Amino acid sequence: MVDWAENTLLEANFSDEDMDVLTQVLARLGLADIRAFGLSWEDCEDLIHTLGYRLDIQMREPA
């Protein structure tokens, strides 16, 4: 995911309306492999929210 984010940030051609949000999210993901910038669950929730989504976790008993 880190490599994908770094490469996408360098190579992608985003529309002007999406540029700010996508650059912010990809830059954050691109730093996730550095210990000081690792991703917490809350970080992931924030990134998903920034993209306009929400996480909905459901748990089930094993089959």
N, C-alpha and C positions, 0 to 999 in steps of 0.2 A: 504494500500500500504506500509505503514511504517513497519507493522508487517511482511508482506511478504518479504520485502527487508532484514530485520534483520534475519529472519529465513533462507532465501535462502543463505545469506552470511555465516551463520554458518553451514548449512547442505549441501550445493551444492558441487559437485565435478566437477569443470570446467576444460576444456582442457587448456594446457599450453598457447596456442595461444590466448585464450579468457580471461585468468585469470586477466590480468592487467585492461582491459577495464571494464569487468563486476564487478570486485571488486570496482573500482572507482565509477561506477554508483550506485551500490547497497549500498555502504557506504554513499553516498550522500543522497539517498532516505531514508535510515535508520535514518538519523538525522532530517528529515523534520518535525517531531512532536515536536521539540524543537524550541521555539519562535525565538531564535537568529539564527537558521539554517533553517528557513522556506524556501520554494521554491517560487521563483518569476517566472513569465512567461519566462524571459530570462534564468533562471536556467534550466527550462524544455527544452527549445530550445537547450541549450548547451548539455544536457544529451542525447537528441535525436540525435544530430549531432555526439556526441562521439560514439554512437552506429552505425553510418553510415547511418542515415536517415535524412530527412529534413521534417519540418512541412509545410503543405500546407493547409491553412485555406480558406474555401469558405463560403460565406454567401449567404443565399437565403431569399426571402420574405416569411413570414409565409403563410401556405396554407389556 
